[in-house]
Amino acid sequence: MTSLADAASLSPLQSLPKTDRMPVLFVGHGSPMNAIGDNEYRRSWQVLGAEFGVKWPKPQLILCISAHWLTEGWWLTGMAQPKTIHDFGGFPQELFDQQYPAPGAPDAAREISQVVKQRASAPLGLDMKAWGLDHGTWSVLKPMFPKADIPVVQLSMDYSRAPEEHYALAQQLKGLRERGVLIVGSGNIVHNLRATQRGAAANQAYDWALEFDQTIGGYLQQGNLAALQSFLKLGQVAKMAHPTHDHYLPLLYAAGAVGAREPLRFFNTNFQSASISMRSVVWG
């Protein structure tokens, strides 16, 4: 696949001027209720958002890869006003009432779609109306950037493709960081809803959940990002951590956009309901 940096030199992204390099985030989003609950997760997202404009520049654009948009092929939201999607059930009305009216970025989405290539060197698809901002995106961005004044584009994931293909596509995103784009992967390093224990303390987790979380955390700490693609080789532990791996894949997009030996810090290194790792990462 052509790298974004190389392609951008041939086809400049006119809508995204050059900037200092932005960080990359992987956020464990957990329960949708974290978007409105007064808990450590929501508070950590608020603190992190306050660092932009101080420690880092304010983003010109946020590109979010959420566990909740799975497609055939890869797609970008291309509409000017993406809708807030409430893609869950069984929660209080207050959660369904939440809106995140951040604008889209049609010009940037169109340019990115032509620069970043999927299989057979095809451009990314542009979705003009079907999707929007699902809760994997707005539940974390609303606490971080409550003014909703930064344009947001979502990138879907082709769930039929191998982990290595997700990581390879993500490596094309590196150059966007030099153009004011904050890349956010939103999922969970461990995510097994079938095994949740309501009311479990944050320091409680199954042995298999701890093992998988610590193994992946070790790869991250060591800078062994390529090893993240081989998580299925962890066997039964991986199967327990991810009966389906939609919540793991966004980590590959964040890690793929990171350069070698970039510093990182972890936050929210605990669990929800004993089977959902909230471990989150900031690079840069």
C-alpha atoms as an extended CHARMM CRD file, in Angstrom:
* protein
*
       284  EXT
         1         1  MET       CA              0.0000000000        0.0000000000        0.0000000000  PROA      1               0.0000000000
         2         2  THR       CA              1.2000000000        3.5160000000       -0.7580000000  PROA      2               0.0000000000
         3         3  SER       CA              2.0920000000        5.4980000000        2.3290000000  PROA      3               0.0000000000
         4         4  LEU       CA              0.0940000000        8.6240000000        2.9760000000  PROA      4               0.0000000000
         5         5  ALA       CA              3.2580000000       10.6860000000        3.2650000000  PROA      5               0.0000000000
         6         6  ASP       CA              4.3920000000        9.6600000000       -0.2110000000  PROA      6               0.0000000000
         7         7  ALA       CA              0.9690000000       10.0900000000       -1.7690000000  PROA      7               0.0000000000
         8         8  ALA       CA              0.4160000000       13.4640000000       -0.1520000000  PROA      8               0.0000000000
         9         9  SER       CA              3.5660000000       14.7970000000       -1.8100000000  PROA      9               0.0000000000
        10        10  LEU       CA              1.9730000000       13.9960000000       -5.1770000000  PROA      10              0.0000000000
        11        11  SER       CA             -1.5620000000       15.0730000000       -4.2820000000  PROA      11              0.0000000000
        12        12  PRO       CA             -1.5240000000       17.6970000000       -1.5120000000  PROA      12              0.0000000000
        13        13  LEU       CA             -4.3840000000       17.6700000000        0.9700000000  PROA      13              0.0000000000
        14        14  GLN       CA             -5.5510000000       21.2130000000        0.3120000000  PROA      14              0.0000000000
        15        15  SER       CA             -8.0670000000       21.2720000000        3.1620000000  PROA      15              0.0000000000
        16        16  LEU       CA             -5.5100000000       20.2840000000        5.8160000000  PROA      16              0.0000000000
        17        17  PRO       CA             -2.5430000000       22.6780000000        6.1860000000  PROA      17              0.0000000000
        18        18  LYS       CA              0.7000000000       21.3970000000        7.6900000000  PROA      18              0.0000000000
        19        19  THR       CA              1.0280000000       21.5550000000       11.4830000000  PROA      19              0.0000000000
        20        20  ASP       CA              3.1320000000       20.1910000000       14.3120000000  PROA      20              0.0000000000
        21        21  ARG       CA              2.7000000000       16.4440000000       14.6820000000  PROA      21              0.0000000000
        22        22  MET       CA             -0.3870000000       15.4470000000       16.6210000000  PROA      22              0.0000000000
        23        23  PRO       CA             -0.5190000000       12.6360000000       19.1940000000  PROA      23              0.0000000000
        24        24  VAL       CA             -2.4470000000        9.4060000000       18.6590000000  PROA      24              0.0000000000
        25        25  LEU       CA             -5.0050000000        7.9950000000       21.0990000000  PROA      25              0.0000000000
        26        26  PHE       CA             -6.4120000000        4.5880000000       21.7930000000  PROA      26              0.0000000000
        27        27  VAL       CA             -9.3410000000        4.9000000000       24.1760000000  PROA      27              0.0000000000
        28        28  GLY       CA            -11.0150000000        2.0410000000       25.9770000000  PROA      28              0.0000000000
        29        29  HSD       CA            -14.6140000000        3.2430000000       25.8510000000  PROA      29              0.0000000000
        30        30  GLY       CA            -16.3960000000        0.4880000000       27.7820000000  PROA      30              0.0000000000
        31        31  SER       CA            -20.0500000000        0.9750000000       28.6750000000  PROA      31              0.0000000000
        32        32  PRO       CA            -21.9900000000        3.7260000000       26.8660000000  PROA      32              0.0000000000
        33        33  MET       CA            -22.9550000000        4.9680000000       30.3430000000  PROA      33              0.0000000000
        34        34  ASN       CA            -19.3990000000        6.2750000000       30.7380000000  PROA      34              0.0000000000
        35        35  ALA       CA            -20.4650000000        9.1470000000       28.4690000000  PROA      35              0.0000000000
        36        36  ILE       CA            -22.7280000000       10.5790000000       31.1610000000  PROA      36              0.0000000000
        37        37  GLY       CA            -21.5640000000        8.9830000000       34.4200000000  PROA      37              0.0000000000
        38        38  ASP       CA            -19.4530000000       10.9140000000       36.9040000000  PROA      38              0.0000000000
        39        39  ASN       CA            -16.6920000000        8.3100000000       37.0070000000  PROA      39              0.0000000000
        40        40  GLU       CA            -12.9390000000        8.0710000000       36.5720000000  PROA      40              0.0000000000
        41        41  TYR       CA            -13.2010000000        7.2920000000       32.8670000000  PROA      41              0.0000000000
        42        42  ARG       CA            -15.2530000000       10.3010000000       31.8860000000  PROA      42              0.0000000000
        43        43  ARG       CA            -13.1330000000       12.5350000000       34.0990000000  PROA      43              0.0000000000
        44        44  SER       CA             -9.9280000000       11.2300000000       32.4930000000  PROA      44              0.0000000000
        45        45  TRP       CA            -11.3390000000       12.0410000000       29.0380000000  PROA      45              0.0000000000
        46        46  GLN       CA            -12.1500000000       15.5590000000       30.2050000000  PROA      46              0.0000000000
        47        47  VAL       CA             -8.6050000000       16.0350000000       31.5270000000  PROA      47              0.0000000000
        48        48  LEU       CA             -7.1070000000       14.6900000000       28.3090000000  PROA      48              0.0000000000
        49        49  GLY       CA             -9.2010000000       17.0140000000       26.1720000000  PROA      49              0.0000000000
        50        50  ALA       CA             -7.9990000000       20.0010000000       28.2110000000  PROA      50              0.0000000000
        51        51  GLU       CA             -4.4050000000       19.2170000000       27.1720000000  PROA      51              0.0000000000
        52        52  PHE       CA             -5.1690000000       20.1640000000       23.5670000000  PROA      52              0.0000000000
        53        53  GLY       CA             -4.3900000000       23.8150000000       23.0240000000  PROA      53              0.0000000000
        54        54  VAL       CA             -1.8780000000       23.6120000000       25.8850000000  PROA      54              0.0000000000
        55        55  LYS       CA              0.4050000000       20.5800000000       25.5620000000  PROA      55              0.0000000000
        56        56  TRP       CA             -0.6180000000       19.8740000000       21.9680000000  PROA      56              0.0000000000
        57        57  PRO       CA             -2.2400000000       22.0320000000       19.2770000000  PROA      57              0.0000000000
        58        58  LYS       CA             -5.9910000000       21.9940000000       19.0190000000  PROA      58              0.0000000000
        59        59  PRO       CA             -6.8700000000       19.4470000000       16.2980000000  PROA      59              0.0000000000
        60        60  GLN       CA             -8.0200000000       20.7000000000       12.9140000000  PROA      60              0.0000000000
        61        61  LEU       CA             -9.8110000000       17.3790000000       12.3990000000  PROA      61              0.0000000000
        62        62  ILE       CA            -10.4920000000       14.2220000000       14.3970000000  PROA      62              0.0000000000
        63        63  LEU       CA            -10.3470000000       10.8940000000       12.5640000000  PROA      63              0.0000000000
        64        64  CYS       CA            -11.9790000000        8.2380000000       14.7200000000  PROA      64              0.0000000000
        65        65  ILE       CA            -11.9370000000        4.4800000000       14.1960000000  PROA      65              0.0000000000
        66        66  SER       CA            -14.7130000000        2.9810000000       16.3200000000  PROA      66              0.0000000000
        67        67  ALA       CA            -15.3900000000       -0.6580000000       17.1150000000  PROA      67              0.0000000000
        68        68  HSD       CA            -18.9930000000       -0.0800000000       16.0730000000  PROA      68              0.0000000000
        69        69  TRP       CA            -18.7260000000        0.6470000000       12.3360000000  PROA      69              0.0000000000
        70        70  LEU       CA            -18.0370000000       -2.5910000000       10.4860000000  PROA      70              0.0000000000
        71        71  THR       CA            -18.4230000000       -2.6280000000        6.7220000000  PROA      71              0.0000000000
        72        72  GLU       CA            -17.5110000000       -4.4150000000        3.5200000000  PROA      72              0.0000000000
        73        73  GLY       CA            -14.5070000000       -2.4850000000        2.3310000000  PROA      73              0.0000000000
        74        74  TRP       CA            -13.3110000000        0.6410000000        4.1220000000  PROA      74              0.0000000000
        75        75  TRP       CA            -15.4180000000        3.8070000000        4.2490000000  PROA      75              0.0000000000
        76        76  LEU       CA            -15.1910000000        7.3640000000        5.5320000000  PROA      76              0.0000000000
        77        77  THR       CA            -18.1030000000        9.5070000000        6.6590000000  PROA      77              0.0000000000
        78        78  GLY       CA            -18.3420000000       12.2260000000        4.0270000000  PROA      78              0.0000000000
        79        79  MET       CA            -21.3640000000       14.2530000000        5.1540000000  PROA      79              0.0000000000
        80        80  ALA       CA            -21.2420000000       17.8640000000        6.3810000000  PROA      80              0.0000000000
        81        81  GLN       CA            -23.3900000000       17.1870000000        9.4570000000  PROA      81              0.0000000000
        82        82  PRO       CA            -22.9740000000       13.6180000000       10.7260000000  PROA      82              0.0000000000
        83        83  LYS       CA            -25.8390000000       12.4270000000       12.9080000000  PROA      83              0.0000000000
        84        84  THR       CA            -25.4020000000       11.1620000000       16.4590000000  PROA      84              0.0000000000
        85        85  ILE       CA            -26.0940000000        7.4160000000       16.4270000000  PROA      85              0.0000000000
        86        86  HSD       CA            -27.4800000000        5.6830000000       19.5100000000  PROA      86              0.0000000000
        87        87  ASP       CA            -26.4030000000        2.1650000000       18.6070000000  PROA      87              0.0000000000
        88        88  PHE       CA            -27.3090000000        0.4060000000       21.8560000000  PROA      88              0.0000000000
        89        89  GLY       CA            -30.3360000000       -0.6780000000       23.8340000000  PROA      89              0.0000000000
        90        90  GLY       CA            -31.5470000000       -1.0850000000       27.3880000000  PROA      90              0.0000000000
        91        91  PHE       CA            -30.1160000000        2.1440000000       28.7570000000  PROA      91              0.0000000000
        92        92  PRO       CA            -31.7850000000        5.1690000000       30.3960000000  PROA      92              0.0000000000
        93        93  GLN       CA            -33.4690000000        7.7810000000       28.2100000000  PROA      93              0.0000000000
        94        94  GLU       CA            -30.8200000000       10.3090000000       29.2460000000  PROA      94              0.0000000000
        95        95  LEU       CA            -28.2770000000        8.3820000000       27.2050000000  PROA      95              0.0000000000
        96        96  PHE       CA            -30.5310000000        8.3350000000       24.1310000000  PROA      96              0.0000000000
        97        97  ASP       CA            -31.0260000000       12.0800000000       24.5090000000  PROA      97              0.0000000000
        98        98  GLN       CA            -27.3150000000       12.7620000000       24.0940000000  PROA      98              0.0000000000
        99        99  GLN       CA            -26.2850000000       14.6050000000       20.9360000000  PROA      99              0.0000000000
       100       100  TYR       CA            -22.8330000000       15.4470000000       19.6090000000  PROA      100             0.0000000000
       101       101  PRO       CA            -23.3430000000       17.9560000000       16.7700000000  PROA      101             0.0000000000
       102       102  ALA       CA            -19.7280000000       18.1600000000       15.6130000000  PROA      102             0.0000000000
       103       103  PRO       CA            -19.4590000000       19.0480000000       11.9240000000  PROA      103             0.0000000000
       104       104  GLY       CA            -18.1240000000       16.6600000000        9.3380000000  PROA      104             0.0000000000
       105       105  ALA       CA            -15.3420000000       17.4900000000        6.9000000000  PROA      105             0.0000000000
       106       106  PRO       CA            -16.4730000000       16.5870000000        3.3690000000  PROA      106             0.0000000000
       107       107  ASP       CA            -13.4600000000       18.1090000000        1.6080000000  PROA      107             0.0000000000
       108       108  ALA       CA            -10.9230000000       16.4550000000        3.8910000000  PROA      108             0.0000000000
       109       109  ALA       CA            -12.7710000000       13.1330000000        3.7330000000  PROA      109             0.0000000000
       110       110  ARG       CA            -12.7760000000       13.2610000000       -0.0570000000  PROA      110             0.0000000000
       111       111  GLU       CA             -9.0480000000       14.0230000000       -0.1850000000  PROA      111             0.0000000000
       112       112  ILE       CA             -8.1590000000       11.3480000000        2.3750000000  PROA      112             0.0000000000
       113       113  SER       CA            -10.2630000000        8.8020000000        0.4930000000  PROA      113             0.0000000000
       114       114  GLN       CA             -8.1180000000        9.3460000000       -2.5940000000  PROA      114             0.0000000000
       115       115  VAL       CA             -4.7860000000        9.1990000000       -0.7600000000  PROA      115             0.0000000000
       116       116  VAL       CA             -5.3320000000        6.2090000000        1.5220000000  PROA      116             0.0000000000
       117       117  LYS       CA             -5.7810000000        3.0060000000       -0.4550000000  PROA      117             0.0000000000
       118       118  GLN       CA             -7.4780000000       -0.2600000000        0.4240000000  PROA      118             0.0000000000
       119       119  ARG       CA             -7.0020000000       -3.6040000000       -1.3100000000  PROA      119             0.0000000000
       120       120  ALA       CA             -6.3900000000       -3.5160000000       -5.0680000000  PROA      120             0.0000000000
       121       121  SER       CA             -5.3130000000        0.1220000000       -4.6040000000  PROA      121             0.0000000000
       122       122  ALA       CA             -8.9340000000        1.2490000000       -4.5480000000  PROA      122             0.0000000000
       123       123  PRO       CA             -9.7820000000        4.5450000000       -2.8230000000  PROA      123             0.0000000000
       124       124  LEU       CA            -11.7300000000        4.4820000000        0.4090000000  PROA      124             0.0000000000
       125       125  GLY       CA            -15.4810000000        4.6690000000        0.0220000000  PROA      125             0.0000000000
       126       126  LEU       CA            -17.3790000000        7.8230000000        0.9990000000  PROA      126             0.0000000000
       127       127  ASP       CA            -20.5860000000        7.4010000000        2.9960000000  PROA      127             0.0000000000
       128       128  MET       CA            -22.7860000000       10.4610000000        2.5380000000  PROA      128             0.0000000000
       129       129  LYS       CA            -25.8290000000        9.5010000000        4.6130000000  PROA      129             0.0000000000
       130       130  ALA       CA            -25.9900000000        5.9780000000        6.0780000000  PROA      130             0.0000000000
       131       131  TRP       CA            -23.7340000000        6.3730000000        9.1110000000  PROA      131             0.0000000000
       132       132  GLY       CA            -22.6350000000        9.2380000000       11.3500000000  PROA      132             0.0000000000
       133       133  LEU       CA            -20.9690000000        9.2950000000       14.7710000000  PROA      133             0.0000000000
       134       134  ASP       CA            -21.6800000000        6.1240000000       16.7310000000  PROA      134             0.0000000000
       135       135  HSD       CA            -21.2580000000        5.8020000000       20.4720000000  PROA      135             0.0000000000
       136       136  GLY       CA            -17.7030000000        4.5090000000       20.1540000000  PROA      136             0.0000000000
       137       137  THR       CA            -16.9000000000        7.9790000000       18.8460000000  PROA      137             0.0000000000
       138       138  TRP       CA            -19.2010000000       10.4620000000       20.5580000000  PROA      138             0.0000000000
       139       139  SER       CA            -19.1440000000        8.8540000000       24.0100000000  PROA      139             0.0000000000
       140       140  VAL       CA            -15.4410000000        9.6960000000       24.3510000000  PROA      140             0.0000000000
       141       141  LEU       CA            -15.2510000000       12.8550000000       22.2130000000  PROA      141             0.0000000000
       142       142  LYS       CA            -18.0990000000       14.6300000000       23.9940000000  PROA      142             0.0000000000
       143       143  PRO       CA            -16.2740000000       14.6570000000       27.3520000000  PROA      143             0.0000000000
       144       144  MET       CA            -12.9550000000       15.5060000000       25.6400000000  PROA      144             0.0000000000
       145       145  PHE       CA            -14.2330000000       18.2490000000       23.3520000000  PROA      145             0.0000000000
       146       146  PRO       CA            -17.6410000000       19.3040000000       24.7080000000  PROA      146             0.0000000000
       147       147  LYS       CA            -17.9520000000       22.3180000000       22.4090000000  PROA      147             0.0000000000
       148       148  ALA       CA            -18.2630000000       19.9460000000       19.4230000000  PROA      148             0.0000000000
       149       149  ASP       CA            -16.4500000000       22.5490000000       17.3270000000  PROA      149             0.0000000000
       150       150  ILE       CA            -13.7960000000       20.2500000000       15.8110000000  PROA      150             0.0000000000
       151       151  PRO       CA            -14.7890000000       18.4280000000       12.5960000000  PROA      151             0.0000000000
       152       152  VAL       CA            -15.0320000000       14.6580000000       12.9850000000  PROA      152             0.0000000000
       153       153  VAL       CA            -14.7030000000       11.9480000000       10.3380000000  PROA      153             0.0000000000
       154       154  GLN       CA            -15.1760000000        8.2530000000       11.0780000000  PROA      154             0.0000000000
       155       155  LEU       CA            -13.2470000000        5.5090000000        9.3000000000  PROA      155             0.0000000000
       156       156  SER       CA            -14.9750000000        2.1350000000        9.1400000000  PROA      156             0.0000000000
       157       157  MET       CA            -13.3220000000       -1.2720000000        9.4140000000  PROA      157             0.0000000000
       158       158  ASP       CA            -13.7140000000       -4.1470000000        6.9590000000  PROA      158             0.0000000000
       159       159  TYR       CA            -14.2880000000       -6.9300000000        9.4710000000  PROA      159             0.0000000000
       160       160  SER       CA            -13.6610000000       -9.6220000000        6.8590000000  PROA      160             0.0000000000
       161       161  ARG       CA            -10.0110000000       -8.6460000000        6.5130000000  PROA      161             0.0000000000
       162       162  ALA       CA             -7.0590000000      -10.0730000000        8.4520000000  PROA      162             0.0000000000
       163       163  PRO       CA             -5.5250000000       -8.0640000000       11.3180000000  PROA      163             0.0000000000
       164       164  GLU       CA             -2.4180000000       -7.4590000000        9.2190000000  PROA      164             0.0000000000
       165       165  GLU       CA             -4.5010000000       -5.6570000000        6.5980000000  PROA      165             0.0000000000
       166       166  HSD       CA             -6.0040000000       -3.3260000000        9.1860000000  PROA      166             0.0000000000
       167       167  TYR       CA             -2.5380000000       -2.4870000000       10.4980000000  PROA      167             0.0000000000
       168       168  ALA       CA             -1.1910000000       -1.9240000000        6.9720000000  PROA      168             0.0000000000
       169       169  LEU       CA             -3.9980000000        0.4720000000        6.1150000000  PROA      169             0.0000000000
       170       170  ALA       CA             -3.4530000000        2.3200000000        9.3960000000  PROA      170             0.0000000000
       171       171  GLN       CA              0.1960000000        2.8910000000        8.5430000000  PROA      171             0.0000000000
       172       172  GLN       CA             -0.9720000000        5.0780000000        5.6730000000  PROA      172             0.0000000000
       173       173  LEU       CA             -2.5560000000        7.4320000000        8.1910000000  PROA      173             0.0000000000
       174       174  LYS       CA              0.7450000000        8.5570000000        9.7440000000  PROA      174             0.0000000000
       175       175  GLY       CA              1.0860000000       11.5940000000        7.5030000000  PROA      175             0.0000000000
       176       176  LEU       CA             -2.2530000000       12.9800000000        8.6410000000  PROA      176             0.0000000000
       177       177  ARG       CA             -0.7100000000       13.6970000000       12.0140000000  PROA      177             0.0000000000
       178       178  GLU       CA              1.4190000000       16.3800000000       10.3510000000  PROA      178             0.0000000000
       179       179  ARG       CA             -1.7760000000       18.0700000000        9.1520000000  PROA      179             0.0000000000
       180       180  GLY       CA             -3.5330000000       18.6860000000       12.4350000000  PROA      180             0.0000000000
       181       181  VAL       CA             -5.4370000000       15.3910000000       12.4860000000  PROA      181             0.0000000000
       182       182  LEU       CA             -5.9920000000       13.6800000000       15.8240000000  PROA      182             0.0000000000
       183       183  ILE       CA             -6.3130000000        9.9270000000       15.2180000000  PROA      183             0.0000000000
       184       184  VAL       CA             -8.4480000000        8.1660000000       17.8170000000  PROA      184             0.0000000000
       185       185  GLY       CA             -8.9920000000        4.4170000000       18.0230000000  PROA      185             0.0000000000
       186       186  SER       CA            -11.9620000000        3.5840000000       20.2340000000  PROA      186             0.0000000000
       187       187  GLY       CA            -12.5010000000        0.0090000000       21.4250000000  PROA      187             0.0000000000
       188       188  ASN       CA            -11.2330000000       -2.1530000000       24.2870000000  PROA      188             0.0000000000
       189       189  ILE       CA             -8.1380000000       -4.3270000000       24.7170000000  PROA      189             0.0000000000
       190       190  VAL       CA            -10.3420000000       -6.9340000000       26.4150000000  PROA      190             0.0000000000
       191       191  HSD       CA            -14.0450000000       -7.0670000000       25.5520000000  PROA      191             0.0000000000
       192       192  ASN       CA            -16.2030000000      -10.0600000000       26.4620000000  PROA      192             0.0000000000
       193       193  LEU       CA            -19.7890000000       -9.0150000000       27.1680000000  PROA      193             0.0000000000
       194       194  ARG       CA            -20.8370000000      -12.6180000000       27.7380000000  PROA      194             0.0000000000
       195       195  ALA       CA            -18.6730000000      -12.7910000000       30.8610000000  PROA      195             0.0000000000
       196       196  THR       CA            -19.4720000000       -9.4430000000       32.4810000000  PROA      196             0.0000000000
       197       197  GLN       CA            -20.0120000000       -9.2800000000       36.2250000000  PROA      197             0.0000000000
       198       198  ARG       CA            -22.1910000000       -6.3070000000       37.0870000000  PROA      198             0.0000000000
       199       199  GLY       CA            -20.8860000000       -4.4850000000       40.1320000000  PROA      199             0.0000000000
       200       200  ALA       CA            -17.3540000000       -5.8840000000       39.9380000000  PROA      200             0.0000000000
       201       201  ALA       CA            -14.7090000000       -3.5310000000       41.3140000000  PROA      201             0.0000000000
       202       202  ALA       CA            -12.2490000000       -1.8550000000       38.9440000000  PROA      202             0.0000000000
       203       203  ASN       CA             -9.4290000000       -4.0540000000       40.2720000000  PROA      203             0.0000000000
       204       204  GLN       CA            -11.3570000000       -7.2660000000       39.6530000000  PROA      204             0.0000000000
       205       205  ALA       CA            -10.9230000000       -9.2280000000       36.4270000000  PROA      205             0.0000000000
       206       206  TYR       CA            -10.8080000000      -12.7960000000       35.2070000000  PROA      206             0.0000000000
       207       207  ASP       CA             -7.3630000000      -14.4010000000       35.0140000000  PROA      207             0.0000000000
       208       208  TRP       CA             -7.6250000000      -14.6800000000       31.2190000000  PROA      208             0.0000000000
       209       209  ALA       CA             -8.6070000000      -11.0050000000       30.9780000000  PROA      209             0.0000000000
       210       210  LEU       CA             -5.6240000000       -9.9410000000       33.0660000000  PROA      210             0.0000000000
       211       211  GLU       CA             -3.2770000000      -12.1540000000       31.0570000000  PROA      211             0.0000000000
       212       212  PHE       CA             -4.4010000000      -10.7920000000       27.6970000000  PROA      212             0.0000000000
       213       213  ASP       CA             -4.4060000000       -7.1820000000       28.9060000000  PROA      213             0.0000000000
       214       214  GLN       CA             -0.9290000000       -7.5030000000       30.4030000000  PROA      214             0.0000000000
       215       215  THR       CA              0.4570000000       -9.2520000000       27.3230000000  PROA      215             0.0000000000
       216       216  ILE       CA             -0.8250000000       -6.5750000000       24.9610000000  PROA      216             0.0000000000
       217       217  GLY       CA              0.2230000000       -3.8730000000       27.4140000000  PROA      217             0.0000000000
       218       218  GLY       CA              3.7120000000       -5.3710000000       27.3880000000  PROA      218             0.0000000000
       219       219  TYR       CA              3.8950000000       -5.2220000000       23.5900000000  PROA      219             0.0000000000
       220       220  LEU       CA              2.8500000000       -1.5810000000       23.7310000000  PROA      220             0.0000000000
       221       221  GLN       CA              5.3250000000       -0.7060000000       26.4740000000  PROA      221             0.0000000000
       222       222  GLN       CA              8.1560000000       -2.3970000000       24.5770000000  PROA      222             0.0000000000
       223       223  GLY       CA              7.2480000000       -0.6070000000       21.3470000000  PROA      223             0.0000000000
       224       224  ASN       CA              6.6700000000       -4.0080000000       19.7190000000  PROA      224             0.0000000000
       225       225  LEU       CA              3.6870000000       -2.7070000000       17.8040000000  PROA      225             0.0000000000
       226       226  ALA       CA              3.9690000000       -5.2340000000       14.9820000000  PROA      226             0.0000000000
       227       227  ALA       CA              3.2600000000       -8.0120000000       17.5100000000  PROA      227             0.0000000000
       228       228  LEU       CA             -0.2090000000       -6.5770000000       18.0780000000  PROA      228             0.0000000000
       229       229  GLN       CA             -1.2740000000       -7.9940000000       14.7080000000  PROA      229             0.0000000000
       230       230  SER       CA             -0.6330000000      -11.5420000000       15.9470000000  PROA      230             0.0000000000
       231       231  PHE       CA             -2.9910000000      -11.4510000000       18.9130000000  PROA      231             0.0000000000
       232       232  LEU       CA             -4.8970000000      -14.5040000000       17.6690000000  PROA      232             0.0000000000
       233       233  LYS       CA             -1.7570000000      -16.5930000000       18.2520000000  PROA      233             0.0000000000
       234       234  LEU       CA             -2.4190000000      -16.1780000000       21.9770000000  PROA      234             0.0000000000
       235       235  GLY       CA             -4.9550000000      -18.9450000000       21.5240000000  PROA      235             0.0000000000
       236       236  GLN       CA             -7.6740000000      -19.5640000000       24.0870000000  PROA      236             0.0000000000
       237       237  VAL       CA             -6.7760000000      -16.4430000000       26.0450000000  PROA      237             0.0000000000
       238       238  ALA       CA             -7.4190000000      -14.3430000000       22.9220000000  PROA      238             0.0000000000
       239       239  LYS       CA            -10.7000000000      -16.1560000000       22.2630000000  PROA      239             0.0000000000
       240       240  MET       CA            -11.8740000000      -15.4160000000       25.7850000000  PROA      240             0.0000000000
       241       241  ALA       CA            -10.7040000000      -11.8030000000       25.6190000000  PROA      241             0.0000000000
       242       242  HSD       CA            -12.4340000000      -11.3010000000       22.2500000000  PROA      242             0.0000000000
       243       243  PRO       CA            -15.2440000000      -13.6840000000       21.2380000000  PROA      243             0.0000000000
       244       244  THR       CA            -15.4220000000      -11.2580000000       18.3260000000  PROA      244             0.0000000000
       245       245  HSD       CA            -12.4920000000       -8.9240000000       17.7210000000  PROA      245             0.0000000000
       246       246  ASP       CA            -14.2910000000       -5.7540000000       16.6460000000  PROA      246             0.0000000000
       247       247  HSD       CA            -13.2150000000       -3.9750000000       19.8480000000  PROA      247             0.0000000000
       248       248  TYR       CA             -9.5760000000       -4.9920000000       19.4320000000  PROA      248             0.0000000000
       249       249  LEU       CA             -9.1240000000       -3.8040000000       15.8410000000  PROA      249             0.0000000000
       250       250  PRO       CA             -9.1890000000       -0.0410000000       16.6360000000  PROA      250             0.0000000000
       251       251  LEU       CA             -5.9760000000       -0.5910000000       18.6160000000  PROA      251             0.0000000000
       252       252  LEU       CA             -4.2910000000       -1.6760000000       15.3700000000  PROA      252             0.0000000000
       253       253  TYR       CA             -5.3250000000        1.5890000000       13.7160000000  PROA      253             0.0000000000
       254       254  ALA       CA             -3.8880000000        3.6960000000       16.5230000000  PROA      254             0.0000000000
       255       255  ALA       CA             -0.6750000000        1.6580000000       16.7010000000  PROA      255             0.0000000000
       256       256  GLY       CA             -0.2940000000        1.6280000000       12.9220000000  PROA      256             0.0000000000
       257       257  ALA       CA             -0.2500000000        5.4340000000       12.8680000000  PROA      257             0.0000000000
       258       258  VAL       CA              2.5980000000        5.5840000000       15.3820000000  PROA      258             0.0000000000
       259       259  GLY       CA              6.2840000000        5.8080000000       14.5270000000  PROA      259             0.0000000000
       260       260  ALA       CA              9.0400000000        3.6310000000       15.9610000000  PROA      260             0.0000000000
       261       261  ARG       CA              9.9710000000        4.3260000000       19.5880000000  PROA      261             0.0000000000
       262       262  GLU       CA              7.4040000000        7.0580000000       20.1270000000  PROA      262             0.0000000000
       263       263  PRO       CA              6.8440000000        7.6520000000       23.8310000000  PROA      263             0.0000000000
       264       264  LEU       CA              3.5320000000        6.5440000000       25.2810000000  PROA      264             0.0000000000
       265       265  ARG       CA              1.6340000000        6.6910000000       28.5130000000  PROA      265             0.0000000000
       266       266  PHE       CA             -1.1830000000        4.5150000000       29.7410000000  PROA      266             0.0000000000
       267       267  PHE       CA             -4.2780000000        5.6620000000       31.5640000000  PROA      267             0.0000000000
       268       268  ASN       CA             -7.4150000000        3.9460000000       32.8720000000  PROA      268             0.0000000000
       269       269  THR       CA             -5.4810000000        0.7240000000       33.3860000000  PROA      269             0.0000000000
       270       270  ASN       CA             -8.3010000000       -1.1860000000       35.0690000000  PROA      270             0.0000000000
       271       271  PHE       CA            -11.4830000000       -3.0920000000       34.2080000000  PROA      271             0.0000000000
       272       272  GLN       CA            -15.2270000000       -2.6500000000       33.9620000000  PROA      272             0.0000000000
       273       273  SER       CA            -17.4350000000       -5.5960000000       34.8780000000  PROA      273             0.0000000000
       274       274  ALA       CA            -14.3920000000       -7.9070000000       35.1810000000  PROA      274             0.0000000000
       275       275  SER       CA            -14.2180000000       -8.5910000000       31.4250000000  PROA      275             0.0000000000
       276       276  ILE       CA            -13.7440000000       -5.1720000000       29.7720000000  PROA      276             0.0000000000
       277       277  SER       CA            -10.2620000000       -3.6650000000       29.8640000000  PROA      277             0.0000000000
       278       278  MET       CA            -10.3230000000        0.1060000000       29.9890000000  PROA      278             0.0000000000
       279       279  ARG       CA             -6.5610000000        0.4140000000       29.3250000000  PROA      279             0.0000000000
       280       280  SER       CA             -6.0030000000        3.4520000000       27.1340000000  PROA      280             0.0000000000
       281       281  VAL       CA             -2.9070000000        4.8700000000       25.4560000000  PROA      281             0.0000000000
       282       282  VAL       CA             -1.5410000000        8.2340000000       24.3640000000  PROA      282             0.0000000000
       283       283  TRP       CA              1.4060000000        8.3220000000       21.9720000000  PROA      283             0.0000000000
       284       284  GLY       CA              3.4350000000       11.4130000000       21.2010000000  PROA      284             0.0000000000
